[in-house]
Amino acid sequence: MVRISIQYPNRQGARFDFPYYVETHMPTSIGLLSAHPGFKGASVERGIGGAAPGVAPTYIAASHFLFHSVEDFMAAFAPHAETLQRDMPNYTDIEPVIQVNEVLIAR
């Protein structure tokens, strides 16, 4: 299983519209990607703090998609990439950091 993490760095003056992201963008993303049989789940997170009390979070937001394989993710994402990427200016001006991880333990 793989986890595709899309993380939005927390930087001074950045814009991130959580209501739009949570109520519009992510339900659309999940709806489109979950139609693929390799889809296993998704989550959305808001950064609330860093490693110590009072430290700002490294990422203001993150979303994670679980798929059986990278190939399954690409097959699910590719047909909708333009639509999903075109929607980004509606919720942020932050360039996301994307990472693909192999899930070794999950419960």
RADATA-V195900 format. One record per residue. RES is the residue in three letters. SS is DSSP state (h for helix, s for strand, l for the rest). OMEGA is omega in degrees with one decimal (NA if undefined). Layout:
res=RES ss=SS omega=OMEGA
res=RES ss=SS omega=OMEGA
//
This chain:
res=MET ss=l omega=177.5
res=VAL ss=s omega=175.1
res=ARG ss=s omega=175.7
res=ILE ss=s omega=-178.2
res=SER ss=s omega=177.7
res=ILE ss=s omega=-172.4
res=GLN ss=s omega=-176.6
res=TYR ss=s omega=-177.9
res=PRO ss=s omega=178.6
res=ASN ss=l omega=178.9
res=ARG ss=l omega=-178.9
res=GLN ss=l omega=176.2
res=GLY ss=l omega=-179.6
res=ALA ss=l omega=178.6
res=ARG ss=l omega=175.2
res=PHE ss=s omega=-177.5
res=ASP ss=l omega=-177.7
res=PHE ss=h omega=179.4
res=PRO ss=h omega=179.1
res=TYR ss=h omega=-177.8
res=TYR ss=h omega=-175.3
res=VAL ss=h omega=-174.5
res=GLU ss=h omega=-175.6
res=THR ss=h omega=-172.8
res=HIS ss=h omega=-176.0
res=MET ss=h omega=174.2
res=PRO ss=h omega=176.3
res=THR ss=h omega=179.9
res=SER ss=h omega=-178.7
res=ILE ss=h omega=178.1
res=GLY ss=h omega=-179.3
res=LEU ss=h omega=-174.6
res=LEU ss=h omega=-177.8
res=SER ss=l omega=176.1
res=ALA ss=l omega=179.3
res=HIS ss=l omega=-177.8
res=PRO ss=l omega=179.2
res=GLY ss=l omega=179.6
res=PHE ss=s omega=-178.8
res=LYS ss=s omega=179.6
res=GLY ss=s omega=-179.6
res=ALA ss=s omega=174.1
res=SER ss=s omega=177.2
res=VAL ss=s omega=-177.4
res=GLU ss=s omega=173.6
res=ARG ss=s omega=177.4
res=GLY ss=l omega=-178.9
res=ILE ss=l omega=178.7
res=GLY ss=l omega=178.1
res=GLY ss=l omega=-174.7
res=ALA ss=l omega=180.0
res=ALA ss=l omega=177.8
res=PRO ss=l omega=178.4
res=GLY ss=l omega=178.8
res=VAL ss=l omega=179.8
res=ALA ss=l omega=178.2
res=PRO ss=l omega=176.2
res=THR ss=l omega=179.8
res=TYR ss=s omega=179.5
res=ILE ss=s omega=179.8
res=ALA ss=s omega=176.1
res=ALA ss=s omega=170.5
res=SER ss=s omega=-176.6
res=HIS ss=s omega=176.7
res=PHE ss=s omega=175.5
res=LEU ss=s omega=177.5
res=PHE ss=s omega=177.1
res=HIS ss=l omega=-178.4
res=SER ss=l omega=174.9
res=VAL ss=h omega=179.8
res=GLU ss=h omega=177.2
res=ASP ss=h omega=177.7
res=PHE ss=h omega=-177.9
res=MET ss=h omega=178.4
res=ALA ss=h omega=179.3
res=ALA ss=h omega=-173.6
res=PHE ss=h omega=-171.8
res=ALA ss=h omega=-179.1
res=PRO ss=l omega=-175.2
res=HIS ss=l omega=-174.4
res=ALA ss=h omega=-177.2
res=GLU ss=h omega=179.7
res=THR ss=h omega=-176.9
res=LEU ss=h omega=-179.7
res=GLN ss=h omega=178.9
res=ARG ss=h omega=-179.3
res=ASP ss=l omega=-175.0
res=MET ss=h omega=-180.0
res=PRO ss=h omega=178.0
res=ASN ss=h omega=-179.3
res=TYR ss=l omega=-178.7
res=THR ss=s omega=170.4
res=ASP ss=l omega=-178.1
res=ILE ss=l omega=173.5
res=GLU ss=l omega=-176.5
res=PRO ss=l omega=172.0
res=VAL ss=s omega=-177.3
res=ILE ss=s omega=178.8
res=GLN ss=s omega=175.7
res=VAL ss=s omega=-179.4
res=ASN ss=s omega=168.9
res=GLU ss=s omega=-179.9
res=VAL ss=l omega=-178.5
res=LEU ss=l omega=177.1
res=ILE ss=l omega=173.6
res=ALA ss=l omega=178.7
res=ARG ss=l omega=NA
//
